[in-house]
Amino acid sequence: MIVTTATHADLPGIMALEDAFTLSRWSEQSWADEIDADCRLTLVEKDAAGAVRGVATFSAVEDVADLNRVVVDAGARRSGIGRRLVLAGLEWAEALGAQQMMLEVEAGNAGAIALYEQVGFVALARRANYYGAGADALVMALPLGRES
Ligand SMILES: CC(C)(COP(=O)(O)OP(=O)(O)OC[C@H]1O[C@@H](n2cnc3c(N)ncnc32)[C@H](O)[C@@H]1OP(=O)(O)O)[C@@H](O)C(=O)NCCC(=O)NCCS
């Protein structure tokens, strides 16, 4: 499995992963925009056959970076793909000089929250009904550039 920067050729594989979402599904155009935008990084992890098994997208503006989305194929979860993608995005943001990475996650998404906590994110705030009635968001952050 290798982590690479996504291209438009990866869009069909990325869209297959989007089937994980019933609410807040991203369109192919949204993913294409992520791939094309300046100050953004979209990473995919592919298996030996070249199939996209995971995708994550990040942005960085001045000293704040954001983890915008991470999705792993339902059949390939708990094998470290999500963690590898997030760590690669953190490295990218740190190299750009970002001082922290932020994210928002649905408060009931225990799997994603466990991944984020494992790599060092800490919950800062809760936004009530951010994703619709009864679906709160947690705002999480991870400091970067600690050695400087
Ligand atoms: C959240 C998600 C990206 C995690 O990807 P993953 O590749 O399965 O995660 P990893 O295998 O790298 O997990 C790393 C660690 O995170 C934690 N973790 C990940 N998924 C977990 C789960 N479902 N339950 C509990 N802990 C979990 C564990 O500590 C895990 O380490 P371990 O397997 O050694 O115990 C994946 O479940 C997913 O695609 N979910 C649907 C999309 C989504 O909700 N994305 C986040 C919001 S955009």
The ligand as a Tripos MOL2 file, in Angstrom:
@<TRIPOS>MOLECULE
LIG
   48    50     1     0     0
SMALL
NO_CHARGES

@<TRIPOS>ATOM
      1 C1        -12.6630    6.9670   10.6260 C.3       1 LIG1
      2 C2        -11.9180    6.1440    9.5610 C.3       1 LIG1
      3 C3        -11.3410    7.0910    8.5180 C.3       1 LIG1
      4 C4        -10.7590    5.3880   10.2610 C.3       1 LIG1
      5 O1         -9.9430    4.7880    9.2550 O.3       1 LIG1
      6 P1         -9.1340    3.4200    9.5400 P.3       1 LIG1
      7 O2         -8.2050    3.2110    8.3990 O.co2     1 LIG1
      8 O3        -10.0590    2.3320    9.8770 O.co2     1 LIG1
      9 O4         -8.3080    3.8060   10.8530 O.3       1 LIG1
     10 P2         -6.9420    3.1370   11.3450 P.3       1 LIG1
     11 O5         -6.9330    1.6780   11.0060 O.co2     1 LIG1
     12 O6         -5.8010    3.9410   10.8600 O.co2     1 LIG1
     13 O7         -7.1000    3.2990   12.9110 O.3       1 LIG1
     14 C5         -6.0980    3.9130   13.7120 C.3       1 LIG1
     15 C6         -6.6130    3.9000   15.1500 C.3       1 LIG1
     16 O8         -7.7910    4.7180   15.2660 O.3       1 LIG1
     17 C7         -8.7060    4.1010   16.1830 C.3       1 LIG1
     18 N1         -9.9100    3.6650   15.4600 N.ar      1 LIG1
     19 C8        -10.1180    3.7100   14.1250 C.ar      1 LIG1
     20 N2        -11.3780    3.2640   13.8280 N.ar      1 LIG1
     21 C9        -11.9390    2.9310   14.9970 C.ar      1 LIG1
     22 C10       -13.2140    2.4060   15.3530 C.ar      1 LIG1
     23 N3        -14.1520    2.1480   14.4310 N.pl3     1 LIG1
     24 N4        -13.4740    2.1870   16.6550 N.ar      1 LIG1
     25 C11       -12.5370    2.4450   17.6090 C.ar      1 LIG1
     26 N5        -11.2970    2.9250   17.3310 N.ar      1 LIG1
     27 C12       -11.0140    3.1760   16.0520 C.ar      1 LIG1
     28 C13        -7.9630    2.9220   16.7690 C.3       1 LIG1
     29 O9         -7.2440    3.3860   17.9000 O.3       1 LIG1
     30 C14        -7.0340    2.5430   15.6450 C.3       1 LIG1
     31 O10        -5.9020    1.8290   16.0690 O.3       1 LIG1
     32 P3         -6.0020    0.2110   16.2700 P.3       1 LIG1
     33 O11        -6.7350   -0.3510   15.0880 O.co2     1 LIG1
     34 O12        -4.5690   -0.1900   16.3520 O.co2     1 LIG1
     35 O13        -6.7770    0.0260   17.5300 O.co2     1 LIG1
     36 C15       -12.8630    5.0850    8.9060 C.3       1 LIG1
     37 O14       -13.5350    4.3840    9.9190 O.3       1 LIG1
     38 C16       -13.8950    5.6800    7.9550 C.2       1 LIG1
     39 O15       -13.6270    5.8480    6.7660 O.2       1 LIG1
     40 N6        -15.1030    5.9950    8.4600 N.am      1 LIG1
     41 C17       -16.1630    6.5430    7.5950 C.3       1 LIG1
     42 C18       -15.8460    7.9450    7.1510 C.3       1 LIG1
     43 C19       -15.7120    8.9000    8.3100 C.2       1 LIG1
     44 O16       -16.4800    8.8830    9.2410 O.2       1 LIG1
     45 N7        -14.6710    9.7720    8.2170 N.am      1 LIG1
     46 C20       -14.3810   10.7590    9.2490 C.3       1 LIG1
     47 C21       -15.1690   12.0100    9.0670 C.3       1 LIG1
     48 S1        -14.7900   12.8410    7.5540 S.3       1 LIG1
@<TRIPOS>BOND
     1     1     2 1
     2     2     3 1
     3     2     4 1
     4     2    36 1
     5     4     5 1
     6     5     6 1
     7     6     7 2
     8     6     8 1
     9     6     9 1
    10     9    10 1
    11    10    11 2
    12    10    12 1
    13    10    13 1
    14    13    14 1
    15    14    15 1
    16    15    16 1
    17    15    30 1
    18    16    17 1
    19    17    18 1
    20    17    28 1
    21    18    19 ar
    22    18    27 ar
    23    19    20 ar
    24    20    21 ar
    25    21    22 ar
    26    21    27 ar
    27    22    23 1
    28    22    24 ar
    29    24    25 ar
    30    25    26 ar
    31    26    27 ar
    32    28    29 1
    33    28    30 1
    34    30    31 1
    35    31    32 1
    36    32    33 2
    37    32    34 1
    38    32    35 1
    39    36    37 1
    40    36    38 1
    41    38    39 2
    42    38    40 1
    43    40    41 1
    44    41    42 1
    45    42    43 1
    46    43    44 2
    47    43    45 1
    48    45    46 1
    49    46    47 1
    50    47    48 1
@<TRIPOS>SUBSTRUCTURE
     1 LIG1         1 GROUP 0 **** ****
